[in-house]
Amino acid sequence: MMDGPRPLAAAIVLGCGIMASAAIATEDAETLAQRLRERVEVSALVETEWALGTDRGETQKAAVQIDPELKVALPWKMSLTTLGRARGDIVNELEPGAPRQRETSELSRRLMVGDRADLELRELYVRAPIGRTFLTLGKQQIVWGKADGVKVLDVVNPQDFREFILDDFDDSRIPLWALNAEVSIGPVLGQLVWVPDQTYHDIPEHGALYEFTAAMFQPPPPPGVRIDERPIRRPRRTVADSDAGLRLSSFWKGWDLTLNYLYHYGDVPVFYSRLSGTQTEPVIIVNPRYERSHLVGGTFSNAFGNLTVRGEVGFFFDHYFFTTEAADPDGITNSDELDYVLGFDWFGFEEALASFQFFQTWVTDADQALRRDQIDTMSTLLLRREFWNDTLVAQIMWLQSFNQADGLVRPKVSYLVRDNLEVWLGVDWFYGTRNGLFGEFDHNDRIVFGAEWGI
């Protein structure tokens, strides 16, 4: 018996092979090449990026990434998409050493080539119309939500935090083996999601450039107490430990509306701890494991002339937090949590956009003694202007945390040299104290030079 989603992958590959064979079995050699040109599309993106730290003048990143893509038109209006990734970084500061990939299921893991390069199957899925249902089966990204730079409902796929939140979501979102079925029921579009892939957030390991060290993520031990962190207990049962969700979307009186539900494991492990050892040599034993949660929420958006109003809200049942209560036996307490974001996009300026978002998380149980504030507030501001027939784009993104008085400012200029070649120059500037979400990376400020070439 194969574990994890291996049978799913095998079924996809076998089924596509059978359909492809059936499609060309009756073709002669003369028409085969023409058929392949009509049915097969091959492309690739080559990206290179160099990040120079401004604090010490060190190179933080010198990476080349190649994303080849194959699309095949199959019989019966079906299609196959395959997306790979080959990536290398000569300085190896983002993931020093060979990552253990403890959070990743066996079939979704990268193939490490030494300590500085890896190969990955990013996506492999078949799309098929079946009556009024549109089915997507395989390794894929499932995107919920309407927020930029922050996430409320976009939690179906976990995230790779090797570069904190500096990478684009399309690149940092971790694709999962899943079944995604969309069906039209009158004015409502229903989406049913089943995810048998037990893969969770990729959290930077000790010594990584963007390792989480703030007290809200990693409370410091008492003086003289040693920490013994055990391996993460990751769910492994294909069906019993799978995630499932439902989204209903519709259009009503100018409003785009969705109602979302997700039954899932939280993507961040809960670090249960207990005091052990002797009085002279105390040790805190940490047993991390993933816990289940229910998410209920929705999104809305509408345009009023040059102004677009959008937002999303999510209510999470049983989130887990570090507690400051000394009598607590495992250092963890749980509470429901309400998250929401309101966004306002203004398009009233020629070839320009001004976008503001207000984001809050609220721990509903006010009696808990937490290491974080009961209400946490953040805002984002995006200003963007296009020049020279959209070939030159200048923008600045500002993320501000009100609770910790820290933030991140990201100016960037990109230029489209030709249709398939773009270059850019940007700055990532952190500020704040070491215990803030952004301030803990205050010494990681950097200048980024990059280029992307489409083949």
ZIDA-V682607 format. One record per residue. N is the residue number from 1. RES is the residue in one letter. PSI is psi in whole degrees, 0 to 359 (999 if undefined). BURIAL is I if it has 16 or more other ideal C-beta (glycine too) atoms within 10 Angstrom, else O. D_CENTER is the distance of its C-alpha to the mean C-alpha in whole Angstrom. Layout:
BEGIN
n:N res:RES psi:PSI burial:BURIAL d_center:D_CENTER
n:N res:RES psi:PSI burial:BURIAL d_center:D_CENTER
END
This chain:
BEGIN
n:1 res:M psi:129 burial:O d_center:31
n:2 res:M psi:141 burial:O d_center:27
n:3 res:D psi:164 burial:O d_center:24
n:4 res:G psi:204 burial:I d_center:21
n:5 res:P psi:23 burial:I d_center:20
n:6 res:R psi:316 burial:O d_center:23
n:7 res:P psi:325 burial:O d_center:25
n:8 res:L psi:313 burial:I d_center:22
n:9 res:A psi:317 burial:I d_center:22
n:10 res:A psi:320 burial:O d_center:26
n:11 res:A psi:320 burial:O d_center:26
n:12 res:I psi:311 burial:I d_center:24
n:13 res:V psi:315 burial:O d_center:26
n:14 res:L psi:315 burial:O d_center:29
n:15 res:G psi:318 burial:I d_center:29
n:16 res:C psi:323 burial:I d_center:28
n:17 res:G psi:318 burial:O d_center:31
n:18 res:I psi:316 burial:O d_center:34
n:19 res:M psi:319 burial:I d_center:33
n:20 res:A psi:320 burial:I d_center:33
n:21 res:S psi:319 burial:O d_center:36
n:22 res:A psi:326 burial:O d_center:38
n:23 res:A psi:328 burial:I d_center:37
n:24 res:I psi:358 burial:O d_center:39
n:25 res:A psi:326 burial:O d_center:41
n:26 res:T psi:2 burial:O d_center:44
n:27 res:E psi:141 burial:O d_center:43
n:28 res:D psi:170 burial:O d_center:45
n:29 res:A psi:330 burial:O d_center:45
n:30 res:E psi:324 burial:O d_center:46
n:31 res:T psi:351 burial:O d_center:43
n:32 res:L psi:316 burial:O d_center:40
n:33 res:A psi:319 burial:O d_center:39
n:34 res:Q psi:319 burial:O d_center:39
n:35 res:R psi:319 burial:O d_center:37
n:36 res:L psi:319 burial:O d_center:34
n:37 res:R psi:326 burial:O d_center:34
n:38 res:E psi:329 burial:O d_center:34
n:39 res:R psi:339 burial:I d_center:31
n:40 res:V psi:131 burial:O d_center:29
n:41 res:E psi:123 burial:O d_center:27
n:42 res:V psi:132 burial:O d_center:26
n:43 res:S psi:174 burial:O d_center:24
n:44 res:A psi:151 burial:O d_center:22
n:45 res:L psi:130 burial:I d_center:20
n:46 res:V psi:122 burial:I d_center:21
n:47 res:E psi:136 burial:I d_center:19
n:48 res:T psi:141 burial:O d_center:21
n:49 res:E psi:136 burial:I d_center:20
n:50 res:W psi:124 burial:I d_center:22
n:51 res:A psi:123 burial:I d_center:21
n:52 res:L psi:119 burial:I d_center:24
n:53 res:G psi:134 burial:I d_center:24
n:54 res:T psi:343 burial:O d_center:27
n:55 res:D psi:315 burial:O d_center:28
n:56 res:R psi:1 burial:O d_center:29
n:57 res:G psi:21 burial:O d_center:29
n:58 res:E psi:155 burial:O d_center:27
n:59 res:T psi:119 burial:O d_center:25
n:60 res:Q psi:332 burial:I d_center:22
n:61 res:K psi:133 burial:I d_center:20
n:62 res:A psi:84 burial:I d_center:22
n:63 res:A psi:150 burial:I d_center:20
n:64 res:V psi:134 burial:O d_center:20
n:65 res:Q psi:132 burial:I d_center:18
n:66 res:I psi:123 burial:I d_center:19
n:67 res:D psi:93 burial:I d_center:17
n:68 res:P psi:145 burial:I d_center:20
n:69 res:E psi:138 burial:I d_center:20
n:70 res:L psi:126 burial:O d_center:23
n:71 res:K psi:132 burial:O d_center:23
n:72 res:V psi:126 burial:I d_center:26
n:73 res:A psi:120 burial:O d_center:28
n:74 res:L psi:167 burial:I d_center:30
n:75 res:P psi:163 burial:O d_center:33
n:76 res:W psi:37 burial:O d_center:33
n:77 res:K psi:26 burial:O d_center:30
n:78 res:M psi:164 burial:I d_center:27
n:79 res:S psi:154 burial:I d_center:25
n:80 res:L psi:132 burial:I d_center:23
n:81 res:T psi:131 burial:I d_center:20
n:82 res:T psi:129 burial:I d_center:19
n:83 res:L psi:124 burial:I d_center:17
n:84 res:G psi:177 burial:I d_center:17
n:85 res:R psi:131 burial:I d_center:16
n:86 res:A psi:127 burial:I d_center:19
n:87 res:R psi:138 burial:I d_center:18
n:88 res:G psi:145 burial:I d_center:20
n:89 res:D psi:115 burial:I d_center:21
n:90 res:I psi:340 burial:O d_center:24
n:91 res:V psi:335 burial:I d_center:24
n:92 res:N psi:43 burial:I d_center:21
n:93 res:E psi:334 burial:I d_center:20
n:94 res:L psi:324 burial:I d_center:17
n:95 res:E psi:73 burial:I d_center:17
n:96 res:P psi:135 burial:I d_center:21
n:97 res:G psi:189 burial:O d_center:23
n:98 res:A psi:116 burial:O d_center:21
n:99 res:P psi:143 burial:I d_center:18
n:100 res:R psi:341 burial:O d_center:19
n:101 res:Q psi:45 burial:I d_center:16
n:102 res:R psi:334 burial:O d_center:17
n:103 res:E psi:357 burial:I d_center:14
n:104 res:T psi:138 burial:I d_center:13
n:105 res:S psi:158 burial:I d_center:16
n:106 res:E psi:318 burial:O d_center:19
n:107 res:L psi:343 burial:I d_center:18
n:108 res:S psi:1 burial:I d_center:14
n:109 res:R psi:151 burial:I d_center:15
n:110 res:R psi:153 burial:I d_center:16
n:111 res:L psi:113 burial:O d_center:20
n:112 res:M psi:132 burial:I d_center:21
n:113 res:V psi:92 burial:O d_center:23
n:114 res:G psi:208 burial:O d_center:25
n:115 res:D psi:353 burial:O d_center:23
n:116 res:R psi:5 burial:I d_center:22
n:117 res:A psi:156 burial:I d_center:21
n:118 res:D psi:157 burial:I d_center:19
n:119 res:L psi:142 burial:O d_center:18
n:120 res:E psi:138 burial:I d_center:16
n:121 res:L psi:104 burial:I d_center:16
n:122 res:R psi:312 burial:I d_center:13
n:123 res:E psi:146 burial:I d_center:14
n:124 res:L psi:101 burial:I d_center:17
n:125 res:Y psi:155 burial:I d_center:18
n:126 res:V psi:135 burial:I d_center:22
n:127 res:R psi:133 burial:I d_center:22
n:128 res:A psi:130 burial:I d_center:25
n:129 res:P psi:130 burial:O d_center:27
n:130 res:I psi:96 burial:O d_center:29
n:131 res:G psi:234 burial:O d_center:32
n:132 res:R psi:4 burial:O d_center:30
n:133 res:T psi:138 burial:O d_center:27
n:134 res:F psi:116 burial:I d_center:24
n:135 res:L psi:132 burial:I d_center:22
n:136 res:T psi:120 burial:I d_center:19
n:137 res:L psi:123 burial:I d_center:20
n:138 res:G psi:198 burial:I d_center:18
n:139 res:K psi:123 burial:I d_center:14
n:140 res:Q psi:170 burial:I d_center:12
n:141 res:Q psi:134 burial:I d_center:9
n:142 res:I psi:111 burial:I d_center:10
n:143 res:V psi:120 burial:O d_center:9
n:144 res:W psi:153 burial:I d_center:11
n:145 res:G psi:166 burial:I d_center:12
n:146 res:K psi:7 burial:I d_center:14
n:147 res:A psi:153 burial:I d_center:13
n:148 res:D psi:127 burial:I d_center:12
n:149 res:G psi:341 burial:I d_center:11
n:150 res:V psi:162 burial:I d_center:10
n:151 res:K psi:136 burial:I d_center:9
n:152 res:V psi:298 burial:I d_center:12
n:153 res:L psi:347 burial:I d_center:11
n:154 res:D psi:66 burial:I d_center:8
n:155 res:V psi:9 burial:I d_center:8
n:156 res:V psi:314 burial:I d_center:9
n:157 res:N psi:139 burial:I d_center:6
n:158 res:P psi:177 burial:I d_center:5
n:159 res:Q psi:145 burial:I d_center:3
n:160 res:D psi:119 burial:I d_center:6
n:161 res:F psi:25 burial:I d_center:8
n:162 res:R psi:332 burial:I d_center:11
n:163 res:E psi:37 burial:I d_center:11
n:164 res:F psi:238 burial:I d_center:10
n:165 res:I psi:21 burial:I d_center:9
n:166 res:L psi:336 burial:I d_center:11
n:167 res:D psi:153 burial:O d_center:9
n:168 res:D psi:146 burial:O d_center:9
n:169 res:F psi:324 burial:I d_center:5
n:170 res:D psi:329 burial:O d_center:7
n:171 res:D psi:325 burial:O d_center:8
n:172 res:S psi:340 burial:I d_center:5
n:173 res:R psi:133 burial:I d_center:3
n:174 res:I psi:114 burial:I d_center:6
n:175 res:P psi:149 burial:I d_center:8
n:176 res:L psi:152 burial:I d_center:11
n:177 res:W psi:121 burial:I d_center:15
n:178 res:A psi:164 burial:I d_center:15
n:179 res:L psi:128 burial:I d_center:18
n:180 res:N psi:110 burial:I d_center:18
n:181 res:A psi:127 burial:O d_center:21
n:182 res:E psi:130 burial:I d_center:22
n:183 res:V psi:137 burial:O d_center:25
n:184 res:S psi:128 burial:O d_center:27
n:185 res:I psi:88 burial:O d_center:30
n:186 res:G psi:233 burial:O d_center:32
n:187 res:P psi:2 burial:O d_center:30
n:188 res:V psi:135 burial:O d_center:27
n:189 res:L psi:118 burial:I d_center:24
n:190 res:G psi:139 burial:I d_center:23
n:191 res:Q psi:121 burial:I d_center:20
n:192 res:L psi:129 burial:O d_center:20
n:193 res:V psi:132 burial:I d_center:17
n:194 res:W psi:126 burial:O d_center:18
n:195 res:V psi:102 burial:I d_center:15
n:196 res:P psi:15 burial:I d_center:17
n:197 res:D psi:112 burial:I d_center:15
n:198 res:Q psi:71 burial:I d_center:15
n:199 res:T psi:139 burial:I d_center:12
n:200 res:Y psi:184 burial:I d_center:10
n:201 res:H psi:137 burial:I d_center:8
n:202 res:D psi:101 burial:I d_center:9
n:203 res:I psi:131 burial:I d_center:11
n:204 res:P psi:139 burial:I d_center:14
n:205 res:E psi:175 burial:O d_center:17
n:206 res:H psi:133 burial:O d_center:21
n:207 res:G psi:352 burial:O d_center:22
n:208 res:A psi:155 burial:I d_center:19
n:209 res:L psi:324 burial:I d_center:19
n:210 res:Y psi:37 burial:I d_center:16
n:211 res:E psi:135 burial:I d_center:17
n:212 res:F psi:117 burial:I d_center:17
n:213 res:T psi:354 burial:O d_center:20
n:214 res:A psi:150 burial:I d_center:21
n:215 res:A psi:332 burial:O d_center:23
n:216 res:M psi:335 burial:I d_center:21
n:217 res:F psi:331 burial:I d_center:18
n:218 res:Q psi:83 burial:O d_center:21
n:219 res:P psi:136 burial:I d_center:25
n:220 res:P psi:143 burial:O d_center:27
n:221 res:P psi:159 burial:O d_center:30
n:222 res:P psi:153 burial:O d_center:34
n:223 res:P psi:135 burial:O d_center:36
n:224 res:G psi:5 burial:O d_center:37
n:225 res:V psi:128 burial:O d_center:35
n:226 res:R psi:147 burial:O d_center:33
n:227 res:I psi:129 burial:O d_center:30
n:228 res:D psi:96 burial:O d_center:29
n:229 res:E psi:122 burial:O d_center:26
n:230 res:R psi:164 burial:O d_center:26
n:231 res:P psi:149 burial:O d_center:23
n:232 res:I psi:133 burial:I d_center:20
n:233 res:R psi:102 burial:O d_center:22
n:234 res:R psi:132 burial:I d_center:19
n:235 res:P psi:143 burial:I d_center:20
n:236 res:R psi:354 burial:O d_center:21
n:237 res:R psi:124 burial:O d_center:23
n:238 res:T psi:312 burial:I d_center:22
n:239 res:V psi:308 burial:O d_center:23
n:240 res:A psi:329 burial:O d_center:24
n:241 res:D psi:14 burial:O d_center:20
n:242 res:S psi:163 burial:I d_center:18
n:243 res:D psi:153 burial:I d_center:16
n:244 res:A psi:145 burial:O d_center:18
n:245 res:G psi:164 burial:I d_center:17
n:246 res:L psi:134 burial:O d_center:19
n:247 res:R psi:132 burial:I d_center:19
n:248 res:L psi:128 burial:O d_center:22
n:249 res:S psi:147 burial:I d_center:22
n:250 res:S psi:172 burial:O d_center:25
n:251 res:F psi:124 burial:O d_center:27
n:252 res:W psi:114 burial:O d_center:30
n:253 res:K psi:46 burial:O d_center:32
n:254 res:G psi:355 burial:O d_center:30
n:255 res:W psi:130 burial:O d_center:27
n:256 res:D psi:119 burial:O d_center:24
n:257 res:L psi:145 burial:I d_center:23
n:258 res:T psi:152 burial:I d_center:20
n:259 res:L psi:124 burial:O d_center:21
n:260 res:N psi:143 burial:I d_center:18
n:261 res:Y psi:136 burial:O d_center:18
n:262 res:L psi:127 burial:I d_center:16
n:263 res:Y psi:113 burial:O d_center:18
n:264 res:H psi:166 burial:I d_center:15
n:265 res:Y psi:137 burial:I d_center:15
n:266 res:G psi:142 burial:I d_center:13
n:267 res:D psi:354 burial:I d_center:10
n:268 res:V psi:127 burial:I d_center:13
n:269 res:P psi:152 burial:I d_center:16
n:270 res:V psi:124 burial:I d_center:19
n:271 res:F psi:82 burial:I d_center:21
n:272 res:Y psi:140 burial:I d_center:25
n:273 res:S psi:155 burial:I d_center:28
n:274 res:R psi:149 burial:O d_center:32
n:275 res:L psi:132 burial:O d_center:34
n:276 res:S psi:194 burial:O d_center:36
n:277 res:G psi:201 burial:O d_center:39
n:278 res:T psi:174 burial:O d_center:42
n:279 res:Q psi:327 burial:O d_center:43
n:280 res:T psi:335 burial:O d_center:44
n:281 res:E psi:70 burial:O d_center:41
n:282 res:P psi:151 burial:O d_center:38
n:283 res:V psi:139 burial:O d_center:35
n:284 res:I psi:118 burial:I d_center:31
n:285 res:I psi:124 burial:O d_center:30
n:286 res:V psi:126 burial:I d_center:26
n:287 res:N psi:91 burial:I d_center:25
n:288 res:P psi:140 burial:I d_center:21
n:289 res:R psi:160 burial:O d_center:20
n:290 res:Y psi:146 burial:I d_center:18
n:291 res:E psi:151 burial:I d_center:19
n:292 res:R psi:155 burial:O d_center:19
n:293 res:S psi:154 burial:I d_center:18
n:294 res:H psi:139 burial:O d_center:19
n:295 res:L psi:127 burial:I d_center:17
n:296 res:V psi:130 burial:O d_center:19
n:297 res:G psi:195 burial:I d_center:19
n:298 res:G psi:170 burial:I d_center:19
n:299 res:T psi:160 burial:I d_center:19
n:300 res:F psi:150 burial:I d_center:21
n:301 res:S psi:150 burial:I d_center:22
n:302 res:N psi:150 burial:O d_center:26
n:303 res:A psi:132 burial:O d_center:27
n:304 res:F psi:87 burial:O d_center:31
n:305 res:G psi:238 burial:O d_center:32
n:306 res:N psi:358 burial:O d_center:30
n:307 res:L psi:128 burial:O d_center:28
n:308 res:T psi:127 burial:I d_center:25
n:309 res:V psi:131 burial:O d_center:24
n:310 res:R psi:163 burial:I d_center:21
n:311 res:G psi:169 burial:I d_center:19
n:312 res:E psi:153 burial:I d_center:17
n:313 res:V psi:141 burial:I d_center:18
n:314 res:G psi:133 burial:I d_center:17
n:315 res:F psi:117 burial:I d_center:19
n:316 res:F psi:122 burial:I d_center:18
n:317 res:F psi:134 burial:O d_center:21
n:318 res:D psi:64 burial:O d_center:22
n:319 res:H psi:154 burial:I d_center:19
n:320 res:Y psi:140 burial:I d_center:20
n:321 res:F psi:153 burial:I d_center:21
n:322 res:F psi:138 burial:I d_center:23
n:323 res:T psi:154 burial:I d_center:27
n:324 res:T psi:5 burial:O d_center:30
n:325 res:E psi:114 burial:O d_center:32
n:326 res:A psi:331 burial:O d_center:34
n:327 res:A psi:352 burial:O d_center:36
n:328 res:D psi:129 burial:O d_center:33
n:329 res:P psi:335 burial:O d_center:33
n:330 res:D psi:5 burial:O d_center:29
n:331 res:G psi:10 burial:I d_center:28
n:332 res:I psi:141 burial:O d_center:25
n:333 res:T psi:160 burial:I d_center:26
n:334 res:N psi:153 burial:I d_center:24
n:335 res:S psi:158 burial:I d_center:24
n:336 res:D psi:158 burial:O d_center:22
n:337 res:E psi:137 burial:I d_center:20
n:338 res:L psi:123 burial:I d_center:20
n:339 res:D psi:141 burial:I d_center:17
n:340 res:Y psi:158 burial:I d_center:18
n:341 res:V psi:136 burial:I d_center:17
n:342 res:L psi:131 burial:I d_center:20
n:343 res:G psi:144 burial:I d_center:20
n:344 res:F psi:119 burial:O d_center:23
n:345 res:D psi:124 burial:I d_center:23
n:346 res:W psi:121 burial:O d_center:26
n:347 res:F psi:23 burial:O d_center:28
n:348 res:G psi:349 burial:O d_center:31
n:349 res:F psi:146 burial:O d_center:31
n:350 res:E psi:125 burial:O d_center:32
n:351 res:E psi:38 burial:O d_center:29
n:352 res:A psi:158 burial:O d_center:27
n:353 res:L psi:135 burial:I d_center:25
n:354 res:A psi:122 burial:I d_center:24
n:355 res:S psi:130 burial:I d_center:21
n:356 res:F psi:139 burial:O d_center:21
n:357 res:Q psi:141 burial:I d_center:19
n:358 res:F psi:122 burial:O d_center:20
n:359 res:F psi:132 burial:I d_center:18
n:360 res:Q psi:145 burial:I d_center:19
n:361 res:T psi:139 burial:I d_center:19
n:362 res:W psi:116 burial:I d_center:22
n:363 res:V psi:116 burial:I d_center:23
n:364 res:T psi:335 burial:O d_center:26
n:365 res:D psi:103 burial:O d_center:28
n:366 res:A psi:347 burial:O d_center:30
n:367 res:D psi:355 burial:O d_center:32
n:368 res:Q psi:142 burial:I d_center:29
n:369 res:A psi:97 burial:O d_center:30
n:370 res:L psi:159 burial:I d_center:26
n:371 res:R psi:356 burial:I d_center:25
n:372 res:R psi:164 burial:I d_center:23
n:373 res:D psi:151 burial:O d_center:24
n:374 res:Q psi:320 burial:O d_center:25
n:375 res:I psi:125 burial:O d_center:24
n:376 res:D psi:130 burial:I d_center:21
n:377 res:T psi:138 burial:O d_center:21
n:378 res:M psi:153 burial:I d_center:19
n:379 res:S psi:157 burial:I d_center:20
n:380 res:T psi:146 burial:I d_center:18
n:381 res:L psi:126 burial:O d_center:21
n:382 res:L psi:126 burial:I d_center:20
n:383 res:L psi:127 burial:I d_center:23
n:384 res:R psi:140 burial:I d_center:23
n:385 res:R psi:135 burial:O d_center:27
n:386 res:E psi:143 burial:O d_center:27
n:387 res:F psi:164 burial:O d_center:31
n:388 res:W psi:57 burial:O d_center:33
n:389 res:N psi:43 burial:O d_center:32
n:390 res:D psi:14 burial:O d_center:28
n:391 res:T psi:337 burial:O d_center:28
n:392 res:L psi:126 burial:O d_center:28
n:393 res:V psi:125 burial:I d_center:25
n:394 res:A psi:133 burial:O d_center:25
n:395 res:Q psi:163 burial:I d_center:22
n:396 res:I psi:134 burial:I d_center:22
n:397 res:M psi:130 burial:I d_center:19
n:398 res:W psi:121 burial:I d_center:20
n:399 res:L psi:127 burial:I d_center:18
n:400 res:Q psi:124 burial:I d_center:20
n:401 res:S psi:123 burial:I d_center:20
n:402 res:F psi:327 burial:O d_center:24
n:403 res:N psi:315 burial:O d_center:24
n:404 res:Q psi:359 burial:I d_center:24
n:405 res:A psi:42 burial:O d_center:25
n:406 res:D psi:173 burial:I d_center:22
n:407 res:G psi:188 burial:I d_center:20
n:408 res:L psi:130 burial:I d_center:19
n:409 res:V psi:131 burial:I d_center:20
n:410 res:R psi:82 burial:I d_center:19
n:411 res:P psi:147 burial:O d_center:22
n:412 res:K psi:141 burial:I d_center:22
n:413 res:V psi:128 burial:O d_center:24
n:414 res:S psi:148 burial:I d_center:23
n:415 res:Y psi:129 burial:I d_center:26
n:416 res:L psi:99 burial:I d_center:26
n:417 res:V psi:314 burial:O d_center:29
n:418 res:R psi:181 burial:O d_center:30
n:419 res:D psi:327 burial:O d_center:28
n:420 res:N psi:15 burial:O d_center:26
n:421 res:L psi:120 burial:O d_center:26
n:422 res:E psi:140 burial:I d_center:24
n:423 res:V psi:155 burial:O d_center:24
n:424 res:W psi:159 burial:I d_center:23
n:425 res:L psi:129 burial:O d_center:23
n:426 res:G psi:169 burial:I d_center:21
n:427 res:V psi:137 burial:O d_center:22
n:428 res:D psi:110 burial:I d_center:19
n:429 res:W psi:113 burial:I d_center:21
n:430 res:F psi:150 burial:I d_center:21
n:431 res:Y psi:156 burial:I d_center:24
n:432 res:G psi:185 burial:I d_center:25
n:433 res:T psi:165 burial:O d_center:26
n:434 res:R psi:344 burial:O d_center:24
n:435 res:N psi:6 burial:O d_center:23
n:436 res:G psi:159 burial:I d_center:21
n:437 res:L psi:318 burial:I d_center:17
n:438 res:F psi:326 burial:I d_center:18
n:439 res:G psi:335 burial:I d_center:21
n:440 res:E psi:343 burial:I d_center:21
n:441 res:F psi:26 burial:I d_center:20
n:442 res:D psi:333 burial:I d_center:23
n:443 res:H psi:7 burial:O d_center:24
n:444 res:N psi:15 burial:I d_center:21
n:445 res:D psi:144 burial:I d_center:22
n:446 res:R psi:157 burial:I d_center:22
n:447 res:I psi:135 burial:O d_center:23
n:448 res:V psi:128 burial:I d_center:21
n:449 res:F psi:133 burial:O d_center:23
n:450 res:G psi:164 burial:I d_center:21
n:451 res:A psi:146 burial:I d_center:22
n:452 res:E psi:129 burial:I d_center:21
n:453 res:W psi:124 burial:I d_center:23
n:454 res:G psi:131 burial:O d_center:23
n:455 res:I psi:999 burial:O d_center:26
END
